[in-house]
Amino acid sequence: MGKYKIAVIPGDGIGPEVTNAARVVMDLVAKKFGHDFSYDELLAGGIAIDVTGNPLPSSTVAACKKSDAVLLGAVGGPAWDNLPGEMRPEKALLGLRSELGLFANIRPAILYSSLSEACPLHPDIASKGIDICFVRELTGGMYFGDRGRREGKFGNEAYDTEAYSVMEVDRIARTAFELAMTRKKTVLSVDKANVLESSRLWREVVINVAKEYPEVKLEHMYVDNASMQLIKRPFDFDVVVTTNMFGDILSDEAAMITGSIGMLPSASLGEKGKPGMYEPIHGSAPDIAGQDKANPLATILSIAMMLRISLGLEAEASAIEAAVEKVLEKGYRTGDIAYGNTSEDSKIKLVGTREMGSLVAKEL
Ligand code: NAD
């Protein structure tokens, strides 16, 4: 029995829909396991710009820092696309990551056996299963590097800088090796060391950290090859550690081969003892926002990660994951994962965001 304070940032587009569905599941967990979750609903993203003029109000940052964990829906949308960089909703995400010191983004990509028809790869490949865990560096690299516009050789130009320090690579590599010790004891480090100096440093540091984990087998792969091998033999991937930008792209690719971006949860973690942030890897999906069509399972699986990692509630986390699997086995699907026969007499039943949340809660 525990008392926990959860900061909830619904954000924009489908963000409020998926976080509401996840809260239904959290409430059920509280009831079933006798916990007390109190929610502090906070503004960030486009909605915060509309209400306060600032994508990340300082009150939101302060409340997140005081919480046990943060649940985030998604931010952004066409209404705010033409604002200058500093004022865009995405600034809230980068700001939260840097304010909370969230340098490690853990993104599991699992192909559920009941969703194998949603995998666009050849059945021979899909049948071998996919269970990858991406460890993406989150507060360094090009997304945080020096940038700007200037006069160059060919006139006006723009630049973004990829820079990594030894310290930044060392701590993300350690996160990956620690995780590997709880899985199959293999780490694949993805870089572009044949071209980029920052990648050569990345590789050197990862090799050094590996010496402290002799049981873990370390491999390296260039990012272009990794994007091919992920399609050809995803079953061979286990823990993958990579930079902010490469991780962003590769984990979206992994989302597609495991069915839908609506299925992938994530945990963003910093120093031990500080609140982690949990969010689906998808964005605000403006094309389906407000229509009860969004898949809430990535957000529901994100709260399972929150319970396990930040609150230490393993049984509760496993219960949510098992409930999600059961709901899928029973044939319930949101539109993004409804492949095959969806006619009335088929096993596949099309449901909306709210119903999917209630079904998982009911299964618990
Ligand atoms: P997106 O992830 O929002 O959508 C990509 C596609 O996937 C769309 O067709 C969408 O309908 C679908 N999709 C996404 N989530 C889904 C779900 N849960 N269920 C069913 N279908 C789902 O990416 P985008 O279109 O590139 O970006 C839209 C906005 O979201 C932009 O403003 C972008 O900056 C923002 N964004 C925010 C985050 C975040 O908050 N973490 C991440 C990525 C993009």
Boltz pocket constraint, residues with backbone or C-beta under 6 A from the ligand:
constraints:
  - pocket:
      binder: B
      contacts: [[A, 14], [A, 18], [A, 73], [A, 74], [A, 75], [A, 76], [A, 77], [A, 78], [A, 90], [A, 93], [A, 261], [A, 262], [A, 263], [A, 279], [A, 280], [A, 281], [A, 282], [A, 283], [A, 284], [A, 285], [A, 286], [A, 287], [A, 288], [A, 293], [A, 294], [A, 295], [A, 296], [A, 298], [A, 336]]
      max_distance: 6.0
